[in-house]
Amino acid sequence: MNFFEPLLETPETKDEIKFAFKLTAETKNKLIFLAVCFGLVFLIYGSTLFGDFVFDDRHIVEEQARLADLSSLDKTLASPYWNKETGAYRPITLASYTFNFLLFGSAPAGFHFVNLLLYALTGFLIYRLADKLFKEKILAYLSGIIFLILPIHTEVAANIVGRAEILALLFSLLALIELVKDRKDQAGVKKYKKYWPAGFWFFLAIGSKETAIAVLPIAVFIVYFNESIGGRNFWRKENLYKYWPAWLWLAAGAIAYFAFRLMVLGQRYFLSSEASLVENPLLFTDAGSRLITAFAILWLYLKKSFWPFNLCSDYSFNQIPVLHAFSASAILGLSFFLLIIAGVFLFFRRAPILSLGSAFFLFGFLPAANIIFPTGTIMGERLMYYPSVGLSFYLAYGLYAIYNFQKRKIFKYSAIGLFAALAVFYGLMGYWRAGDWLTEKRLFASAAECAPASVLSRSNLGAVYYLDGNLAAAKQELLAAQAIYGGYAKGVNNLGLIYRREGDGAKARGLFLKALALPFPYYGAWENLALISLEE
């Protein structure tokens, strides 16, 4: 008699085998979708693998001696994000650069490669979260794919320091998934939940970027939907006992992060940062003007999220003038802001994914919105990365509603056609935009074109022309920058370099001294003064 025959005839064993095959099929589907995510990301943004360190990436190069040394990891973890004045403490992001150096060396390709891997994985995790909560595969697939193809994410995907945004959202999603994860044994019986991983992932998320504080309010919605969808009563006594360890672990993650933050940044920069008029003019205006301008910027974010033309790497002074009275864009931005707040509650029962999408947008956007308090920058497309999860949910729900409308084929084909057109359009826009991030020359030229009123963009383009030896074009750009704002120290210094090359030492010396005397001085001007003295 076959030795395995009695085992195969046992009913319980047959159920276990069926369950195992079921798990294998589900895992296969997940892996296929994960491969789709990787394929999409590398198809759209694969060209960035040939890109250089550009713009803020230069911080990584400047700090290479410390970041590339594993023995200095303790110092890295106890250091502010580049400097204390930024008011940022992001040890997990800095540590990721250390491991990048160890695994792939100092070439920028390795850093871009890791960014793309993490970005693709984030889209997959959005699918996993939506699938676990709402049990609609197509809706979950759409949510993950739409997020990955949004062209406004190009700055995050192509700029290496965009990793802070990617890691903050990725670890946030892992923390939220832990709250809804079912743990079962091989027989399908539920096991006791352990919530410490949620606190751990949350600590990593907020340690990557402060935006991840949004996890705390979003977690409330996640838990509610997980326990109430399907007509169940959320306010059961067992739920209160079931989730209190989760809240404790999340609180522990927050307390640990803020304790380290206080030790590293000190009281002065614990909840504040220093920024100049160039970086955020809203720091230097009244509260009413700041709010009006912030709502106008919100409308600009929305337009560029869905209609991704004129994407730009720079919006600093004076590309976005401060508004002192309501304009059409400010009214539209305020209206959308109020609708998002209303959407959190209006869709609570009718369309939970829209309620969750509203929460993702609202709580992901507020920390950098300049609405509650002024921040270190007036606008940046990277700041839409976290809240755009909510926009992805909205867009996915719209396509899914068309697909299921009256169960007629015409609507199914319409939804499929709309999604295909959207994927091609957004994919091509992202691919085209990624090319601007390959070199600083291309990036600064595109920035001067999309933000001609920005002193930073014009100064940066002038610096590129100077390095290329095109002094006439450099002088033209730097003079244009001075006409916009004469208080940008680096731009003043760079114009001094032009006059020094032209042999006008007096003008050069005056500009170098001015660059040192401004409220946010450029100390490299000391070296230029020394060189002039040596030449004389």
RAWOMO-V943249 format. One record per residue. N is the residue number from 1. RES is the residue in three letters. PSI is psi in whole degrees, -180 to 180 (* if undefined). Layout:
N|RES|PSI  N|RES|PSI
This chain:
1|MET|142  2|ASN|129  3|PHE|-32  4|PHE|-6  5|GLU|-47  6|PRO|-35  7|LEU|-43  8|LEU|-22  9|GLU|-8  10|THR|125  11|PRO|-41  12|GLU|-38  13|THR|-38  14|LYS|-41  15|ASP|-39  16|GLU|-40  17|ILE|-43  18|LYS|-42  19|PHE|-39  20|ALA|-42  21|PHE|-37  22|LYS|-44  23|LEU|-40  24|THR|-42  25|ALA|-42  26|GLU|-42  27|THR|-38  28|LYS|-44  29|ASN|-40  30|LYS|-43  31|LEU|-38  32|ILE|-45  33|PHE|-36  34|LEU|-41  35|ALA|-38  36|VAL|-43  37|CYS|-47  38|PHE|-43  39|GLY|-45  40|LEU|-48  41|VAL|-44  42|PHE|-26  43|LEU|-42  44|ILE|-45  45|TYR|11  46|GLY|-27  47|SER|-22  48|THR|-17  49|LEU|-22  50|PHE|9  51|GLY|169  52|ASP|-180  53|PHE|120  54|VAL|154  55|PHE|-122  56|ASP|-12  57|ASP|-21  58|ARG|-22  59|HIS|-38  60|ILE|-42  61|VAL|-43  62|GLU|-32  63|GLU|16  64|GLN|-40  65|ALA|-39  66|ARG|-46  67|LEU|-33  68|ALA|-5  69|ASP|110  70|LEU|-31  71|SER|-15  72|SER|12  73|LEU|-36  74|ASP|-38  75|LYS|-38  76|THR|-44  77|LEU|-22  78|ALA|20  79|SER|150  80|PRO|169  81|TYR|94  82|TRP|-55  83|ASN|160  84|LYS|-33  85|GLU|-23  86|THR|-19  87|GLY|27  88|ALA|136  89|TYR|107  90|ARG|68  91|PRO|-32  92|ILE|-40  93|THR|-45  94|LEU|-40  95|ALA|-33  96|SER|-32  97|TYR|-36  98|THR|-48  99|PHE|-27  100|ASN|-46  101|PHE|-42  102|LEU|-39  103|LEU|-39  104|PHE|2  105|GLY|-165  106|SER|-2  107|ALA|142  108|PRO|-25  109|ALA|-39  110|GLY|-37  111|PHE|-43  112|HIS|-39  113|PHE|-46  114|VAL|-41  115|ASN|-45  116|LEU|-39  117|LEU|-47  118|LEU|-38  119|TYR|-46  120|ALA|-41  121|LEU|-33  122|THR|-43  123|GLY|-40  124|PHE|-40  125|LEU|-31  126|ILE|-43  127|TYR|-45  128|ARG|-42  129|LEU|-48  130|ALA|-39  131|ASP|-43  132|LYS|-36  133|LEU|-46  134|PHE|-8  135|LYS|34  136|GLU|102  137|LYS|-48  138|ILE|-43  139|LEU|-41  140|ALA|-43  141|TYR|-46  142|LEU|-42  143|SER|-47  144|GLY|-42  145|ILE|-44  146|ILE|-40  147|PHE|-44  148|LEU|-27  149|ILE|-1  150|LEU|118  151|PRO|-22  152|ILE|-13  153|HIS|-2  154|THR|-41  155|GLU|-40  156|VAL|-43  157|ALA|-36  158|ALA|-26  159|ASN|122  160|ILE|-39  161|VAL|-6  162|GLY|-7  163|ARG|-29  164|ALA|-43  165|GLU|-45  166|ILE|-49  167|LEU|-39  168|ALA|-44  169|LEU|-41  170|LEU|-50  171|PHE|-31  172|SER|-45  173|LEU|-39  174|LEU|-40  175|ALA|-43  176|LEU|-37  177|ILE|-34  178|GLU|-30  179|LEU|-24  180|VAL|6  181|LYS|131  182|ASP|126  183|ARG|120  184|LYS|153  185|ASP|-175  186|GLN|-24  187|ALA|0  188|GLY|11  189|VAL|132  190|LYS|138  191|LYS|168  192|TYR|134  193|LYS|140  194|LYS|124  195|TYR|2  196|TRP|-32  197|PRO|-31  198|ALA|-43  199|GLY|-38  200|PHE|-48  201|TRP|-37  202|PHE|-39  203|PHE|-43  204|LEU|-36  205|ALA|-51  206|ILE|-23  207|GLY|-11  208|SER|-42  209|LYS|146  210|GLU|-20  211|THR|-27  212|ALA|-5  213|ILE|-18  214|ALA|-19  215|VAL|-40  216|LEU|-53  217|PRO|-35  218|ILE|-34  219|ALA|-33  220|VAL|-44  221|PHE|-40  222|ILE|-48  223|VAL|-42  224|TYR|-49  225|PHE|-36  226|ASN|-32  227|GLU|-10  228|SER|-20  229|ILE|135  230|GLY|11  231|GLY|5  232|ARG|153  233|ASN|115  234|PHE|-33  235|TRP|40  236|ARG|148  237|LYS|-37  238|GLU|-27  239|ASN|-36  240|LEU|-40  241|TYR|-31  242|LYS|-38  243|TYR|-7  244|TRP|-33  245|PRO|-33  246|ALA|-44  247|TRP|-35  248|LEU|-43  249|TRP|-40  250|LEU|-42  251|ALA|-39  252|ALA|-41  253|GLY|-42  254|ALA|-45  255|ILE|-42  256|ALA|-45  257|TYR|-49  258|PHE|-27  259|ALA|-46  260|PHE|-39  261|ARG|-43  262|LEU|-42  263|MET|-38  264|VAL|-45  265|LEU|-22  266|GLY|174  267|GLN|-34  268|ARG|-43  269|TYR|12  270|PHE|-44  271|LEU|23  272|SER|167  273|SER|166  274|GLU|132  275|ALA|151  276|SER|174  277|LEU|-32  278|VAL|-44  279|GLU|-42  280|ASN|95  281|PRO|-15  282|LEU|-14  283|LEU|-18  284|PHE|26  285|THR|176  286|ASP|164  287|ALA|-39  288|GLY|-47  289|SER|-37  290|ARG|-44  291|LEU|-45  292|ILE|-46  293|THR|-39  294|ALA|-38  295|PHE|-35  296|ALA|-39  297|ILE|-36  298|LEU|-42  299|TRP|-37  300|LEU|-41  301|TYR|-46  302|LEU|-45  303|LYS|-44  304|LYS|-19  305|SER|-44  306|PHE|-28  307|TRP|82  308|PRO|56  309|PHE|153  310|ASN|38  311|LEU|146  312|CYS|148  313|SER|-6  314|ASP|132  315|TYR|24  316|SER|179  317|PHE|128  318|ASN|45  319|GLN|-36  320|ILE|98  321|PRO|147  322|VAL|130  323|LEU|139  324|HIS|-2  325|ALA|156  326|PHE|131  327|SER|177  328|ALA|-42  329|SER|-36  330|ALA|-40  331|ILE|-42  332|LEU|-41  333|GLY|-43  334|LEU|-41  335|SER|-44  336|PHE|-40  337|PHE|-43  338|LEU|-37  339|LEU|-38  340|ILE|-43  341|ILE|-45  342|ALA|-37  343|GLY|-29  344|VAL|-37  345|PHE|-37  346|LEU|-36  347|PHE|11  348|PHE|-42  349|ARG|-36  350|ARG|-46  351|ALA|80  352|PRO|-32  353|ILE|-30  354|LEU|-34  355|SER|-44  356|LEU|-39  357|GLY|-40  358|SER|-41  359|ALA|-43  360|PHE|-45  361|PHE|-49  362|LEU|-53  363|PHE|-22  364|GLY|-27  365|PHE|-37  366|LEU|-41  367|PRO|-25  368|ALA|16  369|ALA|-12  370|ASN|22  371|ILE|-53  372|ILE|-44  373|PHE|152  374|PRO|145  375|THR|-167  376|GLY|-5  377|THR|150  378|ILE|-37  379|MET|147  380|GLY|132  381|GLU|-26  382|ARG|-26  383|LEU|-11  384|MET|0  385|TYR|-53  386|TYR|-52  387|PRO|-19  388|SER|-9  389|VAL|-42  390|GLY|-42  391|LEU|-37  392|SER|-41  393|PHE|-42  394|TYR|-48  395|LEU|-41  396|ALA|-41  397|TYR|-39  398|GLY|-47  399|LEU|-40  400|TYR|-37  401|ALA|-41  402|ILE|-42  403|TYR|-39  404|ASN|1  405|PHE|117  406|GLN|11  407|LYS|29  408|ARG|145  409|LYS|-34  410|ILE|-37  411|PHE|-35  412|LYS|-47  413|TYR|-36  414|SER|-44  415|ALA|-43  416|ILE|-43  417|GLY|-42  418|LEU|-43  419|PHE|-42  420|ALA|-44  421|ALA|-41  422|LEU|-43  423|ALA|-43  424|VAL|-47  425|PHE|-52  426|TYR|-39  427|GLY|-44  428|LEU|-39  429|MET|-41  430|GLY|-42  431|TYR|-44  432|TRP|-43  433|ARG|-34  434|ALA|-30  435|GLY|-28  436|ASP|-21  437|TRP|6  438|LEU|-37  439|THR|158  440|GLU|-34  441|LYS|-46  442|ARG|-40  443|LEU|-46  444|PHE|-32  445|ALA|-42  446|SER|-36  447|ALA|-41  448|ALA|-27  449|GLU|-43  450|CYS|-18  451|ALA|65  452|PRO|-17  453|ALA|9  454|SER|124  455|VAL|-35  456|LEU|-45  457|SER|-45  458|ARG|-37  459|SER|-43  460|ASN|-41  461|LEU|-38  462|GLY|-39  463|ALA|-38  464|VAL|-45  465|TYR|-39  466|TYR|-45  467|LEU|-29  468|ASP|-7  469|GLY|7  470|ASN|82  471|LEU|-35  472|ALA|-47  473|ALA|-38  474|ALA|-45  475|LYS|-40  476|GLN|-45  477|GLU|-41  478|LEU|-34  479|LEU|-37  480|ALA|-38  481|ALA|-42  482|GLN|-33  483|ALA|-30  484|ILE|-48  485|TYR|120  486|GLY|7  487|GLY|13  488|TYR|109  489|ALA|-42  490|LYS|-40  491|GLY|-40  492|VAL|-45  493|ASN|-44  494|ASN|-35  495|LEU|-35  496|GLY|-36  497|LEU|-37  498|ILE|-49  499|TYR|-33  500|ARG|-43  501|ARG|-30  502|GLU|-7  503|GLY|8  504|ASP|82  505|GLY|-33  506|ALA|-47  507|LYS|-41  508|ALA|-46  509|ARG|-43  510|GLY|-39  511|LEU|-38  512|PHE|-41  513|LEU|-37  514|LYS|-41  515|ALA|-29  516|LEU|-22  517|ALA|-12  518|LEU|158  519|PRO|-35  520|PHE|81  521|PRO|158  522|TYR|107  523|TYR|-12  524|GLY|-16  525|ALA|-23  526|TRP|-43  527|GLU|-40  528|ASN|-37  529|LEU|-40  530|ALA|-39  531|LEU|-40  532|ILE|-42  533|SER|-40  534|LEU|-41  535|GLU|-35  536|GLU|*
